[in-house]
Amino acid sequence: MRQGRRYGLSAEQKAEIWQRWKVGESLHEIGRAFGKDHGSIQFLLAQHGGIAPVARRRSPRTLTLAEREEISRGIVSGSSIREIAGGLGRAASTVSREVARHGGRPVYRASEADQRAWKLALRPKACQLARHRKLRLIVASKLIQNWSPQQISGWLKRRYPNNESMRVSHETLYRSLFIQARGVLKKGKRVVFPSSL
């Protein structure tokens, strides 16, 4: 086992890893370029199913750091929630919930509230195949018949043209197959039909 100081990868390095992966470099080549074991590179890629994650962006509906700072200044100056909300052009209920969610008037801090909100927005969401048993069983049966993810996705669109819940993209199927740990479609080498879901 190699000795040495462990260090993380910066956002720029991760972006470069995804770029190298996209153009077809092997895990070993990428690992050598960054002084990392190929297993570390595989772990990074597997977290997102081998598909580069979309850059995070804030929804225009969420409060910005600047708005949170205005809320904080309004609280310090003794303004009412309605006055603060009016100055921001937001509903009073939005500002009230924001202040209550982050400790109330006495302890509200804009930067802490913004960081916490950004972190909470990362909460994991169950993939469509994990939530929808019928869809999962249909996809698994097509995989047993050696259908490709593109064939399955196209067939679902034709078979269920008016039912969005019975559709899944081929990217989602590849991601589910790539990440064995999720156990949504496969365990080991054979397809499993979970009876508990």
N, C-alpha and C positions, 0 to 999 in steps of 0.2 A: 504494500500500500504506500502511496506517495506521501511524503511528509511535506509540510509547508503551510503557509498561512492561507486560510480559506477566505475568499472574498466573493461578493455578489457581483452581478452584472448590472451595468447602468442601463437606462432606457435606450440609449443610443446603441449599445452593444447588443441588446436584445433585438432591436430593429434590424441590425446587420445580420444577426443569426437567422432571423426570419427571411431576410432577403437571400442569403446564401442557400437556405433550405429550398426556397422557391425556385432558384435557378438550377437545383439538382445536386448540390454538393452533398457528400456523404456526412454522416454523423462524425466519423473519425476526422475528416478534413476540417469540418467546422470546429471540432474540439481542439485540434492542433492550433488553429488560428487564434484561439482565445486562451490557450493554455489550460484547457479543461478536459476532463475525461469525457469520452463520447456518451457515457451514461448520464452525465449531467445535462448534456445537450438534449438527449432523448427525453429526459424528465421534463425539461422546459417545453419541448414541442408537444409532449403527450398531455400536458395540462390543458391544452387548447385543441386537442384532437388533430394535431398536425396542420391546422389551418390558422394562419396568422390572425390574432384577435383584432377586432376593430378598435381604433383609438377611442378612448372614452371622451365623451363630450357631455356637457351639462345640458339638460333640457331647458329650453327658454322659459318654461313655467316655474322652474325652481328659483329660489332666492340666490342672488349672487353674493360674493363676499362684500362688494360695495354696499349692497342693500342691507346686509347684516351689520355692517359698520354704522350705517344710518340708524338702524334700530338701536344699536348700542348707544350711540350719541343721544338719541331721543330719550332713552331710558335714563341716562345720566342727567339730562336736562330737566327731567320730570314731566315730559310730555306724556299724554295719554296714548293708549294703543291706537285709538281712532285717529289721533293727530299724526302719529308716526306713519300709519298705513296710508293716510291721505297724502302725505308728502312723497311716499313711494309710488303712489298709484296702484296700491294693492288693497285687497279686501282686509278689513280689520280682523277677520277670523284667521287669515293666513298669518298675520303678524302675531296674533295671540297664540296660535298653536306653536309657532316658531319659538317664541319666548318660553312658553311652558315646557316644550320638548327639551329645552337646553337649560333647565334649572330655575326658570322664573326670573323676575326682574332683578333681584339682589345679586345673582351670580352669572347672568348672561354675559358671554364674551364672544364677540363676532368671529374671531379667528378659530376659536375652539369649536364653535357651532358649525362653522363652514367645514372644517376638517372632519368632524363627526358625521355630518350629512353626506359628504363625499365618500367616506368609508362605508356608511350604511347602504349607500346606493349599490355597493358591490355584492350585496347578498346573493347567494347562488339561487338560480332558478332551475327547477327540475326540467329536464329535457322532455320534449313532446312524447317521445316513445315511452318514457318512464311513466307518464301521466295517463296515457291512452292505451288501455289493454287491447282493444280490438285492432287498432292500428299496429301495435307491436306484434300481435300474432300473425297478422297478414304479412307484414314485412319479414318476419322470421320464416314463414312458410315459403315465401318467394326466394329467400336466401338459400334455403335447403334445396330448392330447384335450380340453384346456380344462376339466378337472375342477378344482374349487376345493379348497383344503387341507381344508376341512371334509368334503367329499364323499370325498376320498381316505382321510382318517382313519376315517370311518364305514365305508367299504367294507372297509378292512383289518381292522377289528374283526369284521365279519361273515364275511369270507373266511377269516381265521385266528383263530378264537375261542380256540383252545388254545395259541397260539404267541405269547408276549409279544414275542419278538424281531422279529416281523413286524408290529409296530404302531408307529405314530408319531402324536403329537398334532398337531393343526392348528397349534398355537403353534410347535412345532418346525419345521414346514414353512414357516410365515411367516418365522421367524427365518432359516432357510437361504436363502430367496429374497431376504430383505432384505439380507443380508450377501453381496454378490457376491464379495468378496475370498476367501471360504472356498472357492469353486469346487466346492461339494459337488454342487449340482444344475445351476447355470447358469454360463455364461461368456459375457459380452457379452449378446446378445439371444436366443440360441438354447440349447436344452437340449442338453447334451453327455453322451454315454454313455462314461465313462472305461473304456478297455480294460485299463488297467494295474492296476486294483483288482479 
